[in-house]
Amino acid sequence: MLSRGNDLTPEIEAIVREIVAAVRERGDEALAEFTRRFDRVDLRPDAFRVTEAEIDAACRAVDPDLLDALRAAADNIRRFHEPQRLHSYFINDGDGVILGKRALPIGRVAILIPGASAPLFSTVLMAAIPAQVAGVPQVCMATPPQPDGRVHPAVLAASRIAGVQEVYKVFGAQAVAALAYGTETIPKVDKIVGPGNLYVQTAKKQVFGDVGIDTLAGPSEIVVLADETADPRHVAADLLSQAEHGTGFEASVCITPSQALARKVRDEVIRQTERLPRAGAIKKALDNFGAILVVPDLSAGVDLVNRIAPEHVELLVARPWEWLDRIQNAGAVFLGPASSEPVGDYFAGTNHILPTNGAARFASSLGVGDFLKTISVVAYTQGRLAKTADRIVKLAEAEGLEAHAAAIKARFGE
């Protein structure tokens, strides 16, 4: 599990570099070519963008109960993210000096919504609503077309609910390139966020610097820290919830000090897997990165959790709040038996776009701050400059930057 992020090969890097270069050079022509090759859908460039009529039809086609659930989830996500807004501030530093920081939304962002294994309409809400809360004026979305050339209706309905202004039926490394550099039909963006396969993440890595990105997201992962009080059925079910995505690289790990619980969880995983429609995908993931680890005690289990730094951590222990402060590296933590990980995936309001592959050591969930930038403001006075000029000059000259020092001296006729 600790080495799952090392799957990037020189071959993949080279393939993605060629795709990015082709789209950058040939624009829509290359984008259509790669869409035919990888998505097996023949789209003309004038059909890349989903029309408002298509979105209207999609909203009418979606089950009203699903629409209701999407709207309720959107309300929860918005309510959780609104306190994350950054605010501009200015301070009076004496002598008439004003120092400050202005918080501004990024001008144009793109969200990536995969769709190969499932219509991830929940990710539309998770990516777009924080951007909306931040005040981003232009939010566009890239998502793969279905075999019939359309986008799944629920994905389009979610885009309407989340306030996405533009939806494009393109995906993969080619879509990342189009968004980063622009084509005849797709204006370039300032930042790209959202999940995708290894080719998508590699493309994000390659265009970073020309545009901003959020993080390099890998396959989903969950670690359940459980003691003897945990229900093995719940532990097994939650492990399987992250193993069904279909890449085969999902990681599902139970850590427990209880041998008895470990055996029961193993039996439950086997039993429940056979009843699930994605049993094949689940078995593949469990064979690759599934584990039940028995540790001496919960303290040792917490140490292991922090070493793994997983995307999701569940604390299915007798007193979860007593252990929360010990969890230092995790994308999200779920406390107690009612806090099943899918609650966070869909409905609680916290963001499910989280750091993976150990990145929780230094990264955080997607949030409003990912869609904001700050600008420092300095308004000095001649009086303050006169008091501090000697020190500023001393610092500049000590670094050997004489022009810096001269700029200060010029204010005093030197």
C-alpha positions in Angstrom: 0.0 0.0 0.0 2.8 2.4 0.8 4.2 1.9 -2.7 1.0 2.3 -4.7 1.9 5.7 -5.9 5.0 4.4 -7.8 3.1 3.1 -10.8 4.1 6.0 -13.1 6.4 4.7 -15.8 8.6 6.4 -18.4 6.3 4.9 -21.1 3.2 6.5 -19.6 5.0 9.8 -19.2 6.0 9.7 -22.9 2.5 8.8 -24.1 1.0 11.6 -22.1 3.6 14.1 -23.3 2.8 13.2 -26.9 -1.0 13.7 -26.3 -0.4 17.0 -24.5 1.8 18.3 -27.3 -0.6 17.2 -30.0 -3.6 19.0 -28.4 -1.5 22.0 -27.8 -0.4 22.1 -31.4 -3.5 20.9 -33.3 -6.3 21.9 -30.9 -9.7 20.5 -31.6 -8.5 18.2 -34.4 -6.3 16.3 -32.0 -8.9 16.4 -29.3 -11.5 14.8 -31.6 -8.9 12.2 -32.7 -8.1 11.1 -29.2 -11.8 11.0 -28.2 -12.3 8.6 -31.1 -9.3 6.5 -30.1 -9.8 6.3 -26.4 -13.5 6.8 -25.8 -14.6 5.3 -29.1 -17.0 8.2 -29.7 -16.9 10.2 -32.9 -17.6 13.8 -31.9 -17.2 16.9 -34.1 -15.6 19.9 -32.3 -18.9 21.8 -32.4 -20.4 18.9 -30.4 -17.8 19.0 -27.6 -19.9 21.4 -25.5 -23.1 20.1 -24.0 -26.0 22.4 -24.9 -28.4 23.9 -22.4 -31.2 21.9 -24.1 -29.3 18.7 -23.4 -29.0 19.7 -19.7 -32.7 20.6 -19.6 -33.6 17.2 -21.0 -31.2 15.4 -18.6 -32.8 17.1 -15.6 -36.2 16.0 -16.8 -35.0 12.4 -17.3 -33.5 12.0 -13.8 -35.5 10.3 -11.1 -37.1 13.0 -9.0 -36.0 11.3 -5.8 -32.4 11.3 -7.0 -32.8 15.0 -7.9 -34.0 15.6 -4.3 -31.1 13.7 -2.9 -28.6 15.7 -5.0 -30.1 19.0 -3.9 -30.0 18.0 -0.3 -26.4 16.9 -0.6 -25.5 20.1 -2.4 -27.0 22.1 0.5 -25.0 20.2 3.0 -21.8 20.6 1.0 -22.4 24.3 0.6 -23.1 24.8 4.3 -19.9 23.0 5.3 -17.8 24.9 2.9 -19.1 28.4 3.5 -17.0 28.9 6.7 -13.9 28.2 4.7 -14.1 31.5 2.9 -10.9 33.6 3.1 -11.4 37.3 3.8 -9.2 40.2 2.8 -7.6 42.1 5.7 -5.6 45.2 6.3 -3.7 46.3 9.4 -2.5 49.7 10.5 1.2 49.1 11.3 1.8 52.6 12.7 3.3 55.8 11.1 0.4 55.6 8.6 1.7 52.3 7.2 -1.0 49.9 5.9 -0.2 46.3 5.2 -2.8 43.8 3.9 -3.8 40.8 2.0 -6.6 40.7 -0.6 -8.4 37.4 -1.1 -9.7 36.9 -4.7 -11.3 34.0 -6.5 -9.4 32.4 -9.4 -10.9 33.6 -12.7 -11.6 30.4 -14.5 -11.4 26.8 -13.3 -12.1 23.3 -14.7 -13.3 20.3 -12.8 -12.6 16.8 -14.0 -15.4 14.2 -13.6 -14.5 10.6 -14.5 -17.2 8.3 -15.8 -15.6 5.1 -17.0 -16.8 2.8 -14.1 -19.7 4.8 -12.7 -21.4 8.2 -13.3 -19.7 10.2 -10.5 -22.4 12.9 -10.1 -21.4 13.3 -6.4 -18.0 14.4 -7.5 -19.6 17.2 -9.6 -21.0 18.6 -6.4 -17.8 18.1 -4.4 -15.7 19.9 -7.0 -18.0 22.7 -8.2 -19.6 23.9 -5.0 -16.4 25.0 -3.2 -15.5 26.9 -6.4 -19.0 28.5 -6.3 -18.6 29.4 -2.6 -15.2 31.0 -3.4 -16.9 33.2 -6.0 -15.1 31.8 -9.1 -16.8 33.5 -12.0 -16.3 30.8 -14.6 -16.5 27.0 -13.8 -16.4 24.5 -16.6 -16.4 20.7 -16.4 -14.9 17.9 -18.5 -16.4 14.5 -18.4 -16.2 11.5 -20.9 -19.0 10.9 -23.3 -21.0 7.6 -23.1 -21.0 5.3 -26.2 -24.0 7.2 -27.6 -22.1 10.5 -27.4 -24.1 11.8 -24.5 -23.2 12.5 -20.9 -25.0 10.6 -18.1 -28.2 12.6 -17.2 -27.4 12.6 -13.4 -24.0 14.1 -14.1 -25.6 16.9 -16.1 -28.3 17.4 -13.5 -25.6 17.7 -10.8 -23.7 20.2 -12.9 -26.9 22.4 -13.1 -27.4 22.1 -9.3 -23.8 23.0 -8.6 -23.7 26.0 -10.9 -21.4 24.8 -13.6 -21.5 27.1 -16.6 -19.9 24.9 -19.3 -19.8 21.1 -19.7 -17.5 19.5 -22.3 -17.8 15.9 -23.4 -14.1 15.2 -23.4 -11.8 13.6 -20.9 -8.4 11.9 -20.4 -5.0 13.5 -20.8 -6.3 15.2 -24.0 -9.0 17.0 -22.0 -6.4 18.2 -19.5 -4.3 19.6 -22.3 -7.2 21.3 -23.9 -8.2 23.0 -20.6 -4.6 24.0 -19.9 -3.8 25.5 -23.3 -7.2 26.1 -24.9 -8.5 25.0 -28.3 -10.7 26.6 -30.9 -13.8 25.6 -28.9 -12.5 25.3 -25.3 -11.1 28.4 -23.7 -8.1 27.7 -21.4 -8.5 27.8 -17.7 -6.4 29.0 -14.7 -6.7 25.8 -12.6 -7.7 22.2 -13.1 -9.1 20.1 -10.2 -10.6 16.7 -9.8 -9.8 13.0 -10.1 -9.0 10.7 -13.0 -6.9 7.7 -14.0 -3.1 7.6 -14.1 -3.0 9.3 -17.6 -5.2 12.1 -16.3 -3.0 12.6 -13.2 0.2 12.5 -15.3 -1.2 15.1 -17.7 -2.1 17.3 -14.7 1.5 16.9 -13.5 2.9 17.9 -16.9 0.8 21.0 -17.4 1.3 22.3 -13.8 3.1 25.6 -13.9 1.1 26.7 -17.0 -2.0 26.2 -15.0 -2.6 25.4 -11.3 -3.8 21.9 -10.2 -5.2 20.6 -6.9 -3.4 17.4 -6.2 -2.3 14.2 -8.0 -5.1 11.9 -6.9 -4.7 8.1 -7.0 -7.1 5.2 -6.5 -9.3 5.2 -3.4 -8.2 3.8 -0.1 -9.6 3.2 3.4 -8.1 2.1 6.7 -10.5 0.9 9.4 -9.0 1.0 12.9 -11.3 -1.3 14.9 -11.3 -2.9 18.4 -13.3 -5.8 19.8 -16.4 -3.6 20.1 -16.7 -3.1 16.3 -19.3 -5.0 14.3 -17.4 -7.1 11.8 -20.3 -6.7 9.3 -19.8 -2.9 9.4 -16.0 -3.2 9.1 -16.3 -5.5 6.1 -19.0 -3.5 4.4 -16.9 -0.3 4.7 -13.8 -2.0 3.4 -15.7 -3.2 0.3 -17.2 0.2 -0.3 -13.8 1.5 -1.4 -12.7 -1.7 -3.3 -15.5 -1.5 -5.9 -14.3 1.4 -8.0 -12.8 -0.9 -10.6 -9.1 0.0 -11.1 -7.8 -2.9 -9.1 -5.5 -0.5 -7.2 -8.0 0.5 -4.5 -6.7 -0.3 -1.0 -8.9 -1.6 1.9 -7.1 -2.3 5.2 -8.4 -3.3 8.6 -6.1 -2.7 11.6 -7.1 -4.3 14.9 -5.6 -5.6 18.1 -8.3 -8.3 18.2 -7.5 -11.7 16.6 -11.2 -12.7 17.0 -12.4 -9.6 15.1 -9.8 -10.1 12.4 -11.2 -13.6 11.7 -14.8 -12.4 11.7 -14.0 -9.5 9.3 -12.2 -11.9 6.9 -15.3 -14.2 6.8 -17.6 -11.2 6.4 -15.5 -9.8 3.5 -15.7 -13.1 1.7 -19.5 -13.5 2.3 -20.4 -9.9 1.4 -18.3 -9.8 -1.7 -20.2 -12.7 -3.3 -23.4 -10.8 -3.0 -22.2 -7.6 -4.7 -22.6 -6.8 -8.4 -19.0 -5.6 -8.7 -17.6 -8.7 -7.1 -15.0 -9.1 -9.8 -13.6 -5.6 -9.3 -13.6 -6.0 -5.6 -11.7 -9.3 -5.6 -9.1 -7.8 -7.9 -8.5 -4.8 -5.5 -8.5 -7.0 -2.4 -6.0 -9.4 -4.0 -3.7 -6.5 -4.8 -4.1 -4.1 -1.8 -6.5 -5.7 0.7 -5.2 -6.6 4.2 -6.3 -7.3 7.8 -3.4 -6.4 10.1 -3.3 -7.5 13.8 -1.4 -5.1 16.0 -0.4 -5.3 19.7 -2.8 -2.5 20.7 -4.7 0.5 19.4 -1.7 2.8 20.0 0.4 0.7 17.6 -2.6 0.8 15.2 -2.6 4.6 15.2 1.1 4.7 14.6 0.5 2.5 11.5 -2.4 4.7 10.3 -0.1 7.7 10.5 2.6 5.9 8.6 0.2 5.0 5.8 -1.5 8.4 5.8 -4.6 7.1 4.1 -7.4 8.9 2.2 -10.1 7.6 4.6 -9.7 6.5 8.2 -12.6 5.0 10.2 -12.3 4.8 14.0 -14.6 1.9 14.9 -13.5 1.8 18.5 -15.1 2.1 21.9 -14.1 5.8 22.5 -13.2 7.2 19.0 -13.0 10.9 20.2 -10.2 9.9 22.6 -8.1 8.7 19.6 -8.9 11.5 17.1 -6.1 13.8 18.2 -3.6 11.0 17.6 -4.5 10.7 13.9 -2.1 13.2 12.3 -2.1 11.9 8.7 -5.4 11.3 7.0 -7.6 12.9 4.3 -10.8 12.4 6.4 -11.6 10.6 9.7 -14.9 9.0 10.4 -15.8 8.4 14.1 -18.1 5.7 15.3 -20.4 3.1 13.7 -22.9 5.5 12.3 -20.1 7.4 10.4 -19.7 5.0 7.5 -17.3 6.3 4.9 -20.1 6.6 2.2 -21.8 9.2 4.5 -18.8 11.5 3.7 -18.7 10.4 0.1 -22.2 11.5 -0.6 -24.0 13.5 2.0 -22.5 14.8 5.2 -21.0 17.9 3.4 -17.3 17.3 3.9 -15.4 17.0 0.7 -14.7 13.6 -0.8 -11.9 14.8 -3.1 -9.0 13.8 -0.8 -5.3 13.2 -0.8 -4.2 9.6 -1.6 -1.0 7.6 -1.8 0.4 9.0 1.4 -0.1 12.7 0.4 -2.2 13.3 3.5 1.2 13.9 5.2 1.2 17.3 3.5 -2.0 17.8 1.6 -5.7 18.3 2.5 -9.2 17.8 1.1 -10.4 20.0 -1.7 -11.9 23.2 -0.3 -12.7 26.8 -0.9 -9.1 27.8 -0.5 -8.2 25.8 -3.6 -10.2 28.3 -5.6 -8.8 31.5 -4.1 -5.6 33.4 -4.4 -4.2 36.2 -2.2 -2.4 39.4 -3.1 -0.2 41.2 -0.6 -0.6 44.9 -0.2 2.1 47.3 1.1 1.5 51.0 1.6 4.5 52.6 3.3 4.9 56.2 4.2 8.0 58.4 3.8 8.2 58.8 7.6 8.4 55.0 8.1 10.8 54.6 5.2 13.1 57.2 6.7 13.2 55.3 10.0 13.9 51.9 8.4 15.9 52.8 5.2 19.3 52.1 6.8 18.3 48.6 7.8 16.7 47.8 4.4 19.9 49.0 2.7 22.0 47.0 5.0 20.0 43.8 4.2 20.1 44.4 0.5 23.9 45.2 0.4 24.6 42.1 2.5 22.9 40.0 -0.2 25.0 41.7 -2.8 21.9 43.3 -4.5 23.1 46.8 -5.0 20.2 47.8 -7.2 17.8 47.0 -4.4 19.8 49.2 -2.0 19.9 52.0 -4.6 16.2 52.0 -5.0 15.8 52.8 -1.3 18.6 55.4 -1.4 16.9 57.1 -4.4 14.0 58.1 -2.1 16.5 60.3 -0.2 18.3 61.9 -3.1 21.3 59.6 -3.0 
